[in-house]
Amino acid sequence: MEKSCATSERSLCEHLRKFYPSSGEPPIFWIFESTILPNTAEIVESPSDTNDTCHRDIIKISRNESEKIFRQFCAQPDDIEICLGNESRQFSPSDIAAP
């Protein structure tokens, strides 16, 4: 999803709850710069099944490449954001409830 598009009318957390309610509560997400993608990768507009016009697909990238990128750039919990109400903050291991 393109952040500037998603936040044009509401907060990012409100957007995630509206268009991706089945993803769970609270929404947890990772924001990254397209510059971490290989030169062959493309980001294309691809409205979601929930009619999110801000949704984007990353194409021309292998599963192996995407997994390497995720491991390299999203290796720590503080690389992830969590929604609290309509705002987000850095995720913390303490956000995971003990069983």
N, C-alpha and C positions, 0 to 999 in steps of 0.2 A: 504494500500500500504506500502511496506517496504521502508523506507527512504533511506537506503544505496544502495538499488537496483535502486531506482528512480533517485538518484543523481549520479549514476556511469558515465553517459554520458552527463548530462545536469543539470541545476538547478531544484530544486523541483517545482518551479513555471512554468518553461518551460515544465516539465513533465506533470503537471496537465493540462496545456493548450493543450498539444498535445493529451493526452488520454481522457480527460474529458471536451471537449469544451462546451458541453451542460449544464455544471454545473453552468455556469454564469461567469461574469467578474466583478471585479477581483476575482480570486480564493481565497477562504477563507477555512482554514483547522485547524484541531486540531491534534497535535502530542502527543501521550501518550506512556507510557511504558507498556509492556505486564504484568508487575507485578501487575497492578491494577485489572486485570481480575481474576475471580474466578478460583480455581484450576481445575475445570472441563472444562473450556473453552479451545479451541484449535484454533490456527491460522494456516490456511492451504492455500497453493498456489492455486489460482483460477484466471487464466487469464480472464480479463474483455472482454466485447463485442467489445471493441476497441483494443483488442490484447495487453493490458498492462500486460506483464509478471511479473511485480512487484506487481500486485494486490493480496491482501490477503482477505480471508473471516474469520470472527470469528464465530466459530460454538460451539455448546454445551453450549449456554448461552441464557437464556430467555430474552424476550423483557423487562420484568420487571427488571431483573438484569442489563441489559444494560442501561436502563433509570436511574436507581439508580446511576450507575457508572458515567454516563454523568453529572447528577446533582451534584454529589459529587466532581468530579475532573475537570469539565469544567463549573464551576458556574459563572465565571467572564469573561468579554470581553477580559481581558488581558491573558486568557488561550488560546486564538485563535490567529492564524496568518493570515495575509492578504498579498497577492502578490502585489508588486508595481514594475512594469517591471519584471525583472527576479529574483528579490530578494524579501524576505518577511520580515515583521516586525510584532510586536505585534499589534493586532487589537485595535482600540480605538472607543468608541461610536461616536466620531466626524467623523468616516468613513461612517456613515449612513447619507445619504443626507436627508434633511428635505423635506417633500412633498410639 
